[in-house]
């Protein structure tokens, strides 16, 4: 029991440092970045075309993040609800979040919009502290 408690304290201590602003080199500033992973299957079949994704980008992501973003082609796999391995093409969007508190809400709104538009279970989101220079 003591080992479990000590492990929990160490794990929480590690988590606390994840959100700390990094000490950035000269010329860079601490910010947060985000990666969004948009699956392109609809059900178990390919369905979101490049044109469909471009339209989503133009209508949903670009208005929310007008400062810029990067789109990469990817592929991934995951276990679905029936514990069946699912592989699919994906689009990965990488962006630097704007300063302020609105970034997380804009990310969640974009994720919901994609899930609704293309009948997706979810959109994976990864955020992290980073040192950034433009």
N, C-alpha and C positions, 0 to 999 in steps of 0.2 A: 504494500500500500504506500509506504514511504517512497519507494522508487517511482511509482506511478505519479505521486504528487510532485516529486522533484522533476520528473520528465515533463509534466504539464507546465511547471513554472519555467523551465528552460524553453519549452516550445513557445509559451506566451512571450517570453523575453525576446526571442528571435523574431516574432511577429511584430513586436513593438518597433524594432529597428527597421523594418521594411518600409515604413512610411516616412521615416526621417529623411529630410532633405539631404542629398549628397553634398559633400564638399567638392565643389566644381573647380576645374582648372580655370585659369584666367581667360576671360573672353567667353565663358559659358555661364549659363544661369540654371539654377535648379527649376525644373518643371516636371510635369507628368506626361507620359506617353501612353497611348492606347493602341491595342491591336484587336481588331474585330475579325472573326472568322465566319464568313457567310457560306454555308453549304449550298450547293446548286442542284441537289436532287429535290424533286417534289414526290413525296412518298419514297418508293424505292427505285425510281427512274430519273434519269437526267431531265431537267425541266427548266431551269433558269438559264436562259441563253446569255451570251455576252451583251446582246442588245437590251435584254430585260434588265440586266445588272446595271448597264450604263444609264438606263432611264431611272432606275432606283437611285443611283449615284447623283444624277442631275436633280432629282426631285426631293430627295431626303437628306443625303449626306452633305452635299455641297452647300445648301442653304444653312445647315447647322454648323458647318466648319469651313467657312469661306476662306480662311487663311491658308488652306492647302492640305493635301493628304496624298498618300501613295497607295496604289492598288497593285497587288501582286497576285499571280495565279498560283494556286496551291492544290493540294489533294490531301485528304485525311481519312481517318477511319475512327469509328467509335462503336460502342455496343448500344443497340437500340433497346426499346422497351421490352422486346421479347428475348433479350440477351443474344441477339443475332448480330454478327459483325456487319457493319455497313461501311462501305467505301464510297467516297464521292469527291468530285471536283469541288473546289471552293475558291472564293475570292477573299484575300486577306487585305484589310485596309489598315494602314499604319498612319497615325497622326499624333501631333503634339497638341495636347489639350490647351485651350486658351486659359489664361489666368482668370480666376474668379470661380464662383461656385456652380456655374451653370453647366460645366462640362459633363459631369456624371449624368445629369438629367437628359442632356442632348444625346448622350450615348445610349441611354436606356430607351429614349423615344425612338431612335433610329433602329435599335434592335427589335422593338415591338412592331414597328412599321414593316420591317423585312419579314418577320415571322408571320404577320397577318397577310401581307401581300402574296407571299410564296408558300403559305401553309407549312411553316417550319416549326419544329418543336422548340428550338432555341437558336441563339446566335452566341457563340463563345466570345467572351470579352476578357482581355488581359490588360491590366494597367500597371504601370511601374514608375518609380522615380527615375529621373534621368537628368543628365547635364546637357544643355541644348545651346547651340549657337546658330544663328541664321546668317 
